[in-house]
Amino acid sequence: MSMPAPTVSQEEELHWLALRLIPGLGTRSAGRLLAKFRSPQAVFRATRTELEGAGVSGGVAQSIASGCSFEDAVAQQEKIRETGAAVITMGDAAYPALLREIYDPPIVLFARGRVELLQSIVFAIVGTRRPTPYGLAAAERLAGDLARAGLTIASGMARGIDTAAHRAALAAEGDSIAVLGCGVDVVYPSENRRLAADLATKGLIISEFPMGAVAFPQNFPIRNRIIAGMSVGIMVVEGAQYSGSAITAKLALEQGREVFAVPGNITSKASWGPNLLIKQGAKLVQDWNDVVVDLPPDVRRTLAEQGRKRLIAQGLSGEPETQGDAQASIPGSTTEIGGRLMQELKVDVPTHLDALVDTLDDFTPSELIAALFDLEMRGAVKQLPGKNFVKVW
């Protein structure tokens, strides 16, 4: 995928940044000014009377006329160059087409990574910061499968479901975009430093917040509208009834996007959000195909064509897998102990090592630990804190 050629000079970029940094100027008001004056340069050339006539307050009009934000804009340009980031303006060909359609699109996006992904087909996966093993398994499986199907997985790089979705998409050698509630040069949460580095090279990190902006709580609902707005659809895996993921789904509905939800255990509070969405008409998701079949026809055609080109590029012969190859590809099938462990372990309920030792008492603890380690290395089993294990879905 080729990246659209930059359409904004350094001088023009400076004016866009200065407009973005005007104190008290909201996104919607900035959009109205651009609609009236056609460019940031024209906005800064306008008189206070003309600016007030366009609907901004006297104080904001004075700030624009004084050019007080240009010093901050110059500092921002320096930080952008230092970190290898980019500025995508509403006047840029790289700006996401779907995002332009929302009520209050950001006038500027800050970006680190593969900017061309803004032109790909984006699908959002969001959920709770405190997922169950079932929720994590579902997010990882579905994100990986949808990424392999050609969708770019977007999320907010938060703990829990967001992190699982990004990692699974990258592990599947697919594409992923993180939309932050802070500057693109700020890692939040801090434990996602490695993930942020991977996204900045293999995927993309974007934000409407300036370089160096910290992650204030009020920023996250603001960034959620971008996650929903740039996506053809959004899937909620787990979340409380009034959680951030439920808010993002509501924004997606208001923006005319498809909303999907993974059903959960009715006794778990983490399932209240997605289960309620399903009751209200969201599409129930059991596997990746449940998503793809409900996407718009033009999106499905594009995904099918992309898939065909990938197969040609990979030179796949289409020969069926032999029975021996199929047997070898089943994790744990080569040893009796591995097969027994796979029968005992569950996807949605962790099993403690002591319980496995008690149940599979014809094997020694050392043999079980070695087999569990082998299965974990194969990607068939995941170890959770406290010596608990789950089967990977």
N, C-alpha and C positions, 0 to 999 in steps of 0.2 A: 504494500500500500504506500503510495507516494504522498509525501507531506505537501499540502498546498503552499505555494510560494508566499513568503511574508509580504504583506501589503502595507505595512506601517513602517515609516522611517523612524530613526531614533528621536527626531524632533517631534514627530506626531505622537510617538509612544509617550514622550514626556508630558504632552498635553492630556492624553488619556489618563495617565497616572495622576496628574494634578487634579483633574476633574473627579477622579475616584476618591481622592484624599481631602476634598473640601469638607470642613467640619459641618455637621448637621445636614448634609445633602444625602437624602436617602436614595436607594436604587431606583425606585419608581420616579422620583423627581428628576434624577439624572437622565433617565430614559425620556422623559417629557422634554427636557432641554435639548437632547440630541435630536428628537423628532422635529423640533421647531427650528433649531439652528443648523442642523445637518452635520456638524463636526465640533469636536472640543475646541478647536482654534476659534471657531465662530462664537462659541459660548463665551470664551474669555474676552472676545472683542466687544461683546454686547454691553450696552449701558445698564446701569442699575434699574432704570425704568423699564427697559426691555426685558430684563431678567424677572423683575417682579410681575410684569405682564404675562410671563410664561408660567407663573404659579409658584415661584419660590418666595420665601420670606425676605424681609428687608435685610436681616442679619446675614443670611446665606448669600443674597445678592451682593452684599458688601464684601464678603469673603471671596467670592468669585472675581469681582472687579479688582480687588486688591492684589490678586495673584499670590496670596499668602501660602498656598499649598505647593508652590513650585520647588521650594527648598526641600520639602519632604519628598517630592517626586524625584528630584535628582539623587537623594540618598537611596531611594528605592531602586533606581536604575543601577546604582553601584552594587547594591546587594544582589540584584538579579544577575548581573554579569559575573560577580564573584562566585555564585553558586551554580552557574550554568543553567539558570532557569530561563523561562521565556514569558512574554506577556501576550495573551491572546485577547484582542479587543473585539467588540461587536462589529467593527468594520473589517475584521480579518476573515479571509476565506476559511481558516482553520476553525472558526468558532462553531460549536455544535448546532446544526440546523434545528433540531428538536427543542433545544434550550431557548432559542429565540422566540418560540411560540408561547412561553409561559407568561403569566401576568407581570412579573417583575424580574426579567432576566438580568443577571449581573452585567455591567458594562465592560468589565475587565475580568479575565481569568489569569491567574498566575499558574505556571505549569513547570514541572520537572519530569523529564523522561520523553517518551515517544508521543509527541504531540499529534502525530497522524492518527492515533487511536480515537481522537475526538470525532473523526469521520467514520468510525466503525459502527456496527450495530451493538448498542450497549443495553445490557440487561442488569437490573439491580437486585442484589440479595442482601437483605437486612435482617436484624434480629437482636435478641437480648445480649447484654454484656455478661450475663451469668447463665449460660446455656446448660442443659442437661447433656449427658453422653449421647442420647438420641438426637438432640438438636444439632450437636456438633457433627455427628455422623451424617445426618441428612444434608447439612450445609456443605460438607466436604464432597459428598457423593454428587449432589446436584450441581454444585459449582464446577466441579471437574468435568462432568458430562456435558454441561451447557457450554463450557469453554471449548471442549473438543468439537462441539456442534458448530462452532464459529462465532458464538456470541462473546462480546467483551464484558466481563463481569465487573460491575461497579458496586462499591460499598464505601463505608465511612472510615475504615481502618481502626474502628473501635475494638475493644476487647471482645472476645466471644465469637459470635456468629460472623461479624464483619471480617475479623482476622482469619477465621477458618475459610471463608469464601475466597478471599484474596489468595491465600496460600494454596488452596486446592486448584484454583485457576492457573496459577503459575506452575504448579507441579505437573499439571496436565499439558504443559507447554502452550497454554493459551494466553489470552490477554486479559489484563485487569487494570481498572482505574480506581484510585482512592480519592475521594472528595473530602477535604479536611475542613475542620472548624477552626483552623489556625493557619499561620503562614506555611508555605510549602517547604520552608527551610527549618521548620520546627517539628520535632517528632513527638507525637502524642497519641497514645500513651508511650512512655519512654521505653517500655519493654519491646516495642515494635520497631526498634532501631534497625534490626536486620531486615525485617519485612519492608520498611521504608526504603532501604538501600536497594533491595531487589526490585521494588516497584519503580524506583527512579531510573533503573537501567533496563529492565525487561518490560515494564508496564508504564504507567503514568500516574503522577500525583498532581492534583489541581486544587485550587482554592480561590475564592473571591476576596479573601482577607490578605492584606499586604504582607510583605516579607517581614518576618520577626514577630508577627501578631501571635499572642498567646491564646490558648484554648479556653476562653471564657464559656461558662455553661450556656449563656444565651446565644452563642454562635452556632450551636448544633442544630436547633430547629431551622435556622437560616440556611445552613448548608444542606439540610435534608431536601429542600425544594430543588436544589441543583441535582442531587442524586436522582430524584424522581423525574425532573424535567428533561434530563438528557437521555433517559432510558425509554425503550419501547415498551417495557413492562417492569414490574417490580414484584419480588417474591419475599414474603415474610415467613421466616422459619420458626422462631419462637419469640415471644414478647408478651408483656402484660397488656391488659386492656387499654391502658392510657400511656403506653410506652412511646419512646421516640420512633420505633419502627412502625407503630400504629399511626402515628402522625405522618410519617413519610408515605404510608399507604393512602392515607386520606388526601394528601397533596397530589399523589399520583392519580387518584380518581378525579379530583378537581381539574387536573391537567389532561384528562381524557386518555390516560394510559391504562394498559391491562394490569390488573392486580391478581396475584396468585398467592396461595398460602399452603404451607405444609401442615396437615392436621396433626394434633398432638394428643397426649393423654389428658382426658377430661378432669383428672384429679390434680393436674399440675398447673400452677398459676402461670407458668411459662407458656402454656398452650392457650390461655384465654384470648390473647390477641389474635393469632391466626385462626382459631376456631370461630371466633366472632366474625371475622372477615368472611369466612366461608359461609356462615349463616346469612351474611348480608350480600352474598353474590360473588365473592372472589372465587377464582378457579382453584379447585383442590388439586394438589400436585403429589403424585406418587413417584413419578420418574421424569426425566428430562423431556420426554416426548409430550407429556401433558402441557408443558410450556410452549414448545415449538408449534404444536398444532393450533394453538390459539393466538399466535402472533399474526399481524396483518399479512395478507397474501404477498405483497411486494417484499416484505422481510423474509418470508419463507422461501420465495424464489431466489433471493440473493444468497441465503444460507445454503440452499441446494447447489447453486452454481459454484460457490466458494468450496463446498465439499467435493464437488466433481474435480475442480482444479487441483485441490490438495491430493486427491487420489492419483491423478495423472502425474503430478510433480513427484510423488513418492514412488511412482513406478510399480504400484501394487499389481500383482498378477491375478488376484481374485481367486486363487486356488484354495479350496477348503482346507481347514486345519485337520491334520491327521489325528486319529484317536490318541496316539501316544503324546502328541504335542498338547492336546486338550487336557489330558490327565496330568501332564507335568505342570500345566499352568495353574492348577488348583492349589492354593496355598495349603500346606500341611498334609497334602495327599501322599507324600512320599514316605511318611513314617506313621506307624500306628499311633504313637503318642500325639503327634500333631493333629491327626484326624480326630482323636478323642477330645482333645482340647477345643477344637473348632466346634464340636458338637455341644460341649458344655457351655462355652462362652456365648453371650448374647450381645446384640447391638445396642440395646437401649438400657440394659441394667448391668452395672459393673459387678464383677465377681472377684472377691478377695482371694489372694494367693492361698491363704489357709483353707478356704472352702474348696479350692481345686485340689489341694493336697489331701483333704479328707475324702473327697469324692473319688478321685483317681488314685486310690490307695495301693494299686498294684504297681505304681511307679514311685521311685524315690523322689523326694523334694528336689534334689539336684537335677534329676532327669527332667522334671517338670519345668524348672527354672530355665534350663538350657533350651528346651523346646519352645517355651514362651519367648525367649530372646530371639530364637531363629524365626518364629512367626512374626515377631515385631519387625525384624530386619526385612522380611518379605513384604511388609505392609499389610498383613492379614489381621494383625492384632495391635491394639494400642494400649499402652500402660498409662493409667491415671494415677494421681497422687494417692499415697497410702497403700501401695502394692495392690491396687485394683486393676482389673483388665476388662476390656470390651473387645468384641469382634468388630472389625471394620466392615461397614456395609458395602 
